[in-house]
Amino acid sequence: MANSQFNYSSSSKGGFNIIPALLIGIVVLFVLFTVARFVFSLLYYVAPILLIITLFIDYKVVVNYGKWILDVMGRNVLLGVGLGLLTLVGFPIVSVFLFGKAMLKKKVKEMTQQFEEKTQGEYTEYEEVTPEDEGMVELPPPPVRQKPKQTRSGRNEYEDLFD
């Protein structure tokens, strides 16, 4: 067994043929590229609508993205210009990203509000009731409180409980 030799030639029955593997790899890459091109072209037409919806959901997301690019441009002009160009070229991807960020912020805000209502209770509006309103019930006057009885030592009964 130690002296056995392996034959890696393409004519051996147990060997791996590289040509079919390369062809399958090329076909898979072609299909992935075609799908990516279709998705990107679809996003190209949907992106302006998503950007408008993002502005209605939370306009601050778009404004903060613009401020971020300007801030980067202030620190490093070349990188800022590069980000601006990438934003223009990748507009469909950027609009989907901003839309997702706005939806996430909206969902977090709703969940925070639900949590606060659950823990603190729900705020209810009230209205003042005036005596002129119908259905007012007249309550009897509160009973008059009597002064505690004084004992011989000048203290009242309540103070005597602690002696």
Secondary structure, DSSP 8 states (H G I E B T S, - for coil): -TT------TTSTTS--HHHHHHHHHHHHHHHHHHHHHHHHHHHHHHHHHHHHHHHHHHHHHHHHHHHHHHHHHH-HHHHHHHHHHHHHTHHHHHHHHHHHHHHHHHHHHHHHHHHHHHH----------TTSTT--------------B-TTS-BHHHHTT-
